[in-house]
Amino acid sequence: MKRETLTMGWRGKCEAVADYVVVDETPVPAAANQAAPVARTVAAGPWTAPDPLDLCLELWKVWMADGVDKDLAAKTMRGLGGEGDGHGVDLHEAQRANDLRLAQATDAMIDSMQRIHIWAIYTMCSQATPWRFPNASFVDVAQEARSELQRLLKNNVCTAVLF
């Protein structure tokens, strides 16, 4: 193979370099005859429905962390981008609105509880500082708070559908 060289005073083609050899150094697999690896499958167990109380608390935690409008209402304007006329239904926006209603209802039910139960829920969900009731056992109060919150959420119009 011949190549051309460029110099500062290049005025066209230069003399070819003699005896220039190109060597291909791509590695050859050692075991080209081996069988292809077998794909492994993982057996999925039966589906279990999530606990409604845990679902409400998870939505509430996300809502508490995302309390401000960080995107300047860009998500609410998403419907104008699709379906041509802007009157379409965005499933993601509808799911977010439903999650928001569940989180607000959960927040209202938590606020209606006793102060020690409120603090237990906030501490369980990592929304509060450490336990501040030295005369009460956190484990016992947390169980009482969960059962009380579950009772309140079952009676709430917005969250009763989950239970």
C-alpha positions as CSV (number, residue, x, y, z in Angstrom):
1,M,0.0,0.0,0.0
2,K,1.3,3.4,-0.8
3,R,0.6,6.6,1.1
4,E,1.2,10.3,0.5
5,T,3.0,12.6,2.9
6,L,2.1,16.2,3.6
7,T,4.7,18.8,4.1
8,M,4.7,22.5,4.7
9,G,5.5,23.3,1.1
10,W,3.0,20.8,-0.3
11,R,2.2,21.4,-3.9
12,G,0.4,18.3,-4.9
13,K,1.3,14.6,-4.9
14,C,4.5,13.5,-3.3
15,E,6.6,10.5,-3.9
16,A,5.2,7.3,-2.4
17,V,6.8,5.7,0.5
18,A,8.3,2.4,-0.5
19,D,7.6,-0.9,1.3
20,Y,4.8,0.3,3.6
21,V,2.9,-2.7,5.0
22,V,-0.5,-2.6,6.8
23,V,-1.0,-5.3,9.4
24,D,-4.4,-6.3,10.6
25,E,-4.2,-7.0,14.3
26,T,-7.8,-7.9,15.2
27,P,-7.9,-10.7,17.8
28,V,-9.3,-14.1,16.7
29,P,-11.5,-15.7,19.3
30,A,-9.8,-18.7,20.8
31,A,-12.9,-20.9,21.1
32,A,-15.0,-20.1,18.0
33,N,-16.6,-23.5,18.1
34,Q,-18.2,-23.1,21.6
35,A,-21.9,-23.2,22.0
36,A,-23.9,-20.0,22.6
37,P,-24.6,-19.2,26.2
38,V,-28.0,-20.4,27.5
39,A,-30.3,-17.6,28.5
40,R,-31.5,-18.0,32.1
41,T,-35.0,-17.2,33.0
42,V,-36.2,-16.2,36.4
43,A,-39.5,-17.5,37.6
44,A,-41.8,-14.8,38.9
45,G,-43.9,-15.5,41.9
46,P,-47.6,-14.8,42.1
47,W,-48.6,-11.2,42.2
48,T,-49.6,-9.8,45.6
49,A,-51.5,-6.6,45.9
50,P,-49.6,-3.8,47.7
51,D,-50.8,-2.8,51.2
52,P,-53.1,0.2,50.7
53,L,-51.7,2.0,53.8
54,D,-48.1,1.6,52.5
55,L,-49.2,2.9,49.1
56,C,-50.9,6.0,50.6
57,L,-47.8,6.6,52.7
58,E,-45.5,6.3,49.7
59,L,-47.6,8.8,47.7
60,W,-47.6,11.1,50.7
61,K,-43.8,10.9,51.1
62,V,-43.4,11.8,47.4
63,W,-45.9,14.6,47.8
64,M,-44.1,15.9,50.9
65,A,-40.7,15.9,49.1
66,D,-42.2,17.5,46.0
67,G,-44.2,20.2,47.7
68,V,-43.3,23.1,45.4
69,D,-44.0,23.5,41.7
70,K,-40.4,23.0,40.4
71,D,-41.3,22.9,36.7
72,L,-43.3,26.2,36.7
73,A,-46.5,24.3,35.7
74,A,-45.0,22.8,32.6
75,K,-46.5,19.4,33.4
76,T,-50.0,20.9,33.4
77,M,-49.5,22.3,29.9
78,R,-48.5,18.9,28.5
79,G,-51.9,18.3,26.9
80,L,-51.4,21.2,24.5
81,G,-48.5,19.3,22.9
82,G,-50.4,16.3,21.6
83,E,-53.4,15.1,19.7
84,G,-53.5,18.3,17.5
85,D,-56.3,20.1,19.3
86,G,-55.0,20.1,22.9
87,H,-58.2,18.4,24.3
88,G,-56.7,15.0,24.5
89,V,-56.2,12.9,27.7
90,D,-52.7,12.5,29.0
91,L,-52.6,9.3,31.0
92,H,-49.5,10.3,32.9
93,E,-51.0,13.6,33.9
94,A,-54.2,11.8,35.0
95,Q,-52.3,9.4,37.1
96,R,-50.3,12.2,38.7
97,A,-53.5,14.1,39.5
98,N,-54.9,10.9,41.1
99,D,-51.7,10.4,43.2
100,L,-51.9,14.0,44.2
101,R,-55.4,13.6,45.5
102,L,-54.5,10.5,47.4
103,A,-51.5,12.2,49.0
104,Q,-53.5,15.2,50.0
105,A,-56.2,13.1,51.6
106,T,-53.5,11.1,53.4
107,D,-52.0,14.3,54.7
108,A,-55.4,15.5,55.9
109,M,-55.9,12.3,57.8
110,I,-52.5,12.4,59.3
111,D,-53.1,16.0,60.5
112,S,-56.3,14.9,62.2
113,M,-54.5,12.5,64.5
114,Q,-53.0,13.0,67.9
115,R,-49.7,14.8,68.1
116,I,-47.8,11.7,69.2
117,H,-49.3,9.6,66.4
118,I,-48.4,12.3,63.9
119,W,-44.9,12.3,65.1
120,A,-44.7,8.5,64.8
121,I,-46.0,8.6,61.2
122,Y,-43.5,11.3,60.3
123,T,-40.6,9.4,61.9
124,M,-41.6,6.1,60.3
125,C,-41.6,7.8,56.9
126,S,-38.3,9.7,57.5
127,Q,-40.0,13.1,57.5
128,A,-39.1,14.1,61.0
129,T,-36.2,14.3,63.4
130,P,-35.6,11.5,65.8
131,W,-38.3,10.4,68.3
132,R,-39.0,13.1,70.9
133,F,-41.2,11.4,73.3
134,P,-39.0,9.8,75.9
135,N,-41.8,8.3,78.0
136,A,-43.4,6.4,75.1
137,S,-42.0,3.5,73.1
138,F,-41.7,4.4,69.4
139,V,-42.5,0.8,68.3
140,D,-45.8,0.7,70.3
141,V,-46.9,4.2,69.3
142,A,-46.0,3.5,65.6
143,Q,-48.2,0.4,65.6
144,E,-51.0,2.4,67.1
145,A,-50.5,5.2,64.6
146,R,-50.6,2.8,61.7
147,S,-53.8,1.2,62.8
148,E,-55.4,4.6,63.5
149,L,-54.3,6.0,60.2
150,Q,-55.6,2.8,58.4
151,R,-59.0,3.3,60.1
152,L,-59.1,7.0,59.1
153,L,-58.1,6.2,55.5
154,K,-60.8,3.5,55.2
155,N,-63.4,6.1,56.2
156,N,-62.1,8.8,53.8
157,V,-64.0,9.2,50.6
158,C,-60.9,9.6,48.5
159,T,-58.9,6.7,49.9
160,A,-61.6,4.2,50.7
161,V,-61.4,2.8,47.2
162,L,-58.0,1.3,48.0
163,F,-59.1,-0.7,51.0
